[in-house]
Amino acid sequence: MHARMARWAFIGDPHELARRAQEGMLPLFQSQPGFVSYSIMAADGEILSFSMWDTAEQADAANSVSREWVTENFPSGELELKETRVGEILVATALGVTAGASS
């Protein structure tokens, strides 16, 4: 299993941003092959989003889905991508992934 992490700078209420992402981004991710889960957190004036996917390729493909949705829904610059990474999940208790298991 693989994850995509994105770090965003934002302007406004993080709860409102999360609501908009839940209503817009989440359904898009759910329609993509290999989607497993999606989480958003606010910390230190940034938004971090995490999505889990069956394969690295599927997690990587989420970058373009995310970029397109943000461009269409935050044209005023309320949300700016700072960093994105894709990697293998090594342990995730909620997802049943344990150390030593190959993905």
Phi, psi and omega in degrees: 000148183229158180233154172240125176248135175230138179246127187234141165271145182214159174239131177115197183275120181297330179291321177293318177299316179297320178299316180296320178294320179297321181280333185248306183289314183305311178300326177295313178299316181299333180277353181272146177299138174084002181295138178241308182199168183215135178221151176227138174223153175250136179202132174052042177075015178232163172250134173243130176241144181229128173232142182250141186220157179295320184231161177297322180296320179292320177297318179294321179296335178295338178301314182289324177298314180296312181303315181296315181296315180297317179301319181284331188252349179226056185292341184276003179084018178297336185225122183231123180291128178255327185196147172218144179218148174236134179203167179283135175279123182264325176216130174207100185299321180293336182259358180076022178263127180238155180301139179094344177277135178273144180268000000 
